[in-house]
């Protein structure tokens, strides 16, 4: 049986809906209702679906991590197909508790339901379709007034579950570093490294080597030719 106390109200209601049970009442009422029907096949099936959902999220993050860990803009998989086995290694995974796993699965489900936030008149100007979100501020803006057939606005209600906020899709806590000395004291079981964009190849090489010695994962590891004093 799952730990209902550690679940959110939304997750409890999903289990109740899957078991064809009422979803009204406070959190204590929802937990009591689930505990009474804990042995019902529908509830057990819903709990199994929640576990399978996290497994799917973990598998998707494993596939995305290959691209994320090697963020070279000129990277083409076909170019390295022959020597893929030479540099590819299994990505490190964090040590997570059940609550964090459930939070990551919930965040992934929330992300699938989130609409695409478009900039005002993105359909009219090609340059705007390639830019990120910007809040509309015009007095007569139809999007700002939230009229029909306009792209939705970014609102507080679209926020994800707080327990997974700031975590990498794999579950690691991201730590931004600029020098190899910033790696000291980090926990390789729950923290991963992201190198700042302004860091050059000389410092990046030292950070890579130091991270390998400490067993830390570098989320944006980049391939570059080590020549001269970079070797």
C-alpha positions in Angstrom: 0.0 0.0 0.0 1.3 3.4 -0.9 2.0 6.2 1.6 -1.1 8.4 1.1 0.1 11.0 3.6 3.0 11.9 1.4 0.9 12.4 -1.7 -0.8 15.6 -2.9 -4.5 16.1 -3.2 -4.3 15.9 -7.0 -2.6 12.5 -6.8 -5.1 11.2 -4.3 -8.0 12.3 -6.5 -6.4 10.5 -9.5 -6.4 7.3 -7.6 -10.0 7.8 -6.5 -11.1 8.5 -10.1 -9.3 5.4 -11.3 -11.2 3.3 -8.6 -14.5 5.0 -9.5 -14.7 6.5 -6.0 -16.0 10.0 -5.0 -13.3 12.8 -5.0 -15.0 15.3 -2.8 -13.9 16.3 0.7 -10.6 17.2 2.5 -7.4 15.4 2.2 -8.1 13.4 5.3 -11.4 12.2 3.8 -9.7 11.2 0.6 -7.0 9.2 2.5 -9.7 7.5 4.6 -11.7 6.6 1.5 -8.6 5.1 -0.2 -7.6 3.1 2.9 -11.1 1.7 3.2 -10.9 0.5 -0.4 -7.2 -0.3 -0.2 -7.6 -4.0 -1.1 -9.9 -3.2 -4.1 -8.4 -4.3 -7.5 -9.1 -0.8 -9.0 -7.0 1.0 -6.3 -4.1 -1.5 -6.6 -4.2 -1.1 -10.4 -4.1 2.7 -10.1 -1.1 2.5 -7.7 0.6 0.3 -10.2 -0.1 2.7 -13.0 1.5 5.5 -10.9 4.7 3.4 -10.5 4.8 2.6 -14.2 4.4 6.3 -15.0 7.5 7.1 -13.1 9.4 4.3 -14.8 8.4 5.7 -18.2 9.6 9.2 -17.1 12.9 7.8 -16.0 13.3 6.0 -19.4 12.5 9.2 -21.3 15.0 11.2 -19.2 17.6 8.6 -19.9 17.1 9.1 -23.7 17.1 12.9 -23.3 20.2 12.9 -21.2 22.4 11.7 -24.1 21.6 14.9 -25.9 21.6 17.1 -22.8 25.0 15.8 -21.6 26.6 16.6 -24.9 25.3 20.0 -25.9 27.5 20.6 -28.9 25.5 22.5 -31.5 27.4 20.8 -34.3 26.8 17.3 -32.9 25.4 14.8 -35.4 24.8 11.2 -34.2 25.7 9.7 -37.6 29.1 11.3 -37.5 30.0 9.4 -34.4 28.2 6.1 -35.1 31.3 4.1 -35.7 33.1 5.2 -32.4 29.9 5.5 -30.3 31.1 2.6 -28.1 34.4 4.4 -27.4 32.9 7.4 -25.6 29.4 6.4 -24.6 29.0 5.3 -21.0 25.9 4.7 -18.9 24.7 8.0 -17.3 24.8 8.2 -13.5 21.5 8.2 -11.8 20.7 9.8 -8.4 19.7 8.0 -5.3 16.0 9.1 -4.8 13.4 8.3 -2.2 9.9 7.3 -3.1 8.5 10.8 -2.4 10.9 12.4 -4.9 10.1 9.7 -7.5 6.4 10.4 -7.1 7.1 14.2 -7.4 9.0 13.7 -10.6 6.3 11.5 -12.1 3.7 14.1 -11.1 5.7 16.9 -12.7 6.1 15.0 -15.9 2.3 14.5 -16.0 1.7 18.2 -15.4 4.1 19.1 -18.1 2.2 17.1 -20.7 -1.0 19.0 -19.9 0.7 22.5 -20.0 -0.1 24.5 -23.1 2.5 26.1 -25.3 3.0 29.7 -24.2 3.3 31.8 -27.3 4.4 35.4 -27.7 1.9 37.9 -28.8 1.4 37.8 -32.6 3.8 35.0 -33.0 1.8 33.7 -36.0 2.3 37.1 -37.8 6.0 37.6 -37.5 8.5 34.8 -38.0 11.1 36.3 -35.7 8.5 36.2 -32.8 7.7 32.5 -33.3 11.4 31.8 -32.5 11.5 33.8 -29.3 10.5 32.9 -25.8 7.6 34.1 -23.8 7.1 37.8 -23.1 4.1 39.3 -21.2 1.8 41.4 -23.4 1.5 44.9 -22.0 -0.5 46.8 -24.6 -3.7 48.6 -23.5 -5.7 47.0 -26.3 -3.9 43.7 -26.4 -6.4 40.9 -26.9 -4.0 38.4 -25.4 -3.5 40.5 -22.3 -7.3 40.7 -21.9 -7.5 36.9 -22.3 -10.0 37.0 -25.2 -11.0 33.9 -27.0 -8.8 32.1 -29.5 -5.7 33.8 -28.0 -2.7 32.0 -26.6 -2.9 31.4 -22.9 -1.0 33.6 -20.5 1.7 32.4 -18.1 0.0 32.2 -14.7 0.8 31.0 -11.2 -1.7 28.1 -11.7 0.5 26.5 -14.3 3.3 26.0 -11.7 4.6 22.4 -11.2 4.7 20.5 -7.9 7.0 22.2 -5.4 8.8 19.0 -4.3 10.4 18.6 -7.7 11.1 22.3 -8.4 14.7 22.9 -9.5 15.5 19.2 -10.2 16.9 17.9 -13.4 14.6 15.4 -15.2 16.8 12.6 -14.0 16.3 13.7 -10.4 19.6 15.4 -9.7 19.9 18.8 -8.0 21.7 21.0 -10.5 24.7 22.9 -9.2 26.2 25.7 -11.4 30.0 25.8 -11.3 32.6 27.9 -12.9 35.9 26.4 -11.6 37.1 23.0 -10.5 37.2 24.2 -6.9 33.4 24.6 -6.9 33.1 20.8 -7.1 34.5 20.2 -3.6 31.9 19.1 -1.1 29.2 18.1 -3.6 27.3 14.8 -3.1 27.5 12.6 -6.2 24.4 10.7 -5.2 22.0 13.6 -5.3 23.8 16.5 -7.0 25.0 17.0 -10.5 27.2 19.7 -12.1 26.2 22.2 -14.8 29.2 24.2 -16.2 28.5 27.9 -16.7 28.3 29.0 -20.4 31.1 31.6 -20.0 33.7 28.9 -19.0 36.4 28.3 -21.7 37.8 25.0 -22.8 40.8 25.2 -20.4 38.7 25.4 -17.3 36.1 23.1 -18.7 38.8 20.4 -19.2 39.9 20.7 -15.5 36.2 20.6 -14.4 35.6 17.4 -16.4 38.7 15.7 -14.9 37.9 16.8 -11.4 34.2 15.7 -11.8 35.4 12.3 -13.0 37.7 11.9 -10.0 34.9 12.8 -7.6 32.3 10.7 -9.4 30.1 13.7 -10.2 28.0 13.8 -13.3 28.4 16.8 -15.7 25.0 17.5 -17.2 26.3 19.7 -20.1 29.5 17.8 -20.8 31.0 18.9 -24.1 33.3 17.2 -26.5 36.3 19.2 -27.6 39.8 18.4 -28.9 42.4 18.5 -26.2 45.6 19.9 -27.6 48.7 21.1 -26.0 48.2 22.0 -22.3 44.6 20.9 -22.4 45.6 17.2 -22.5 
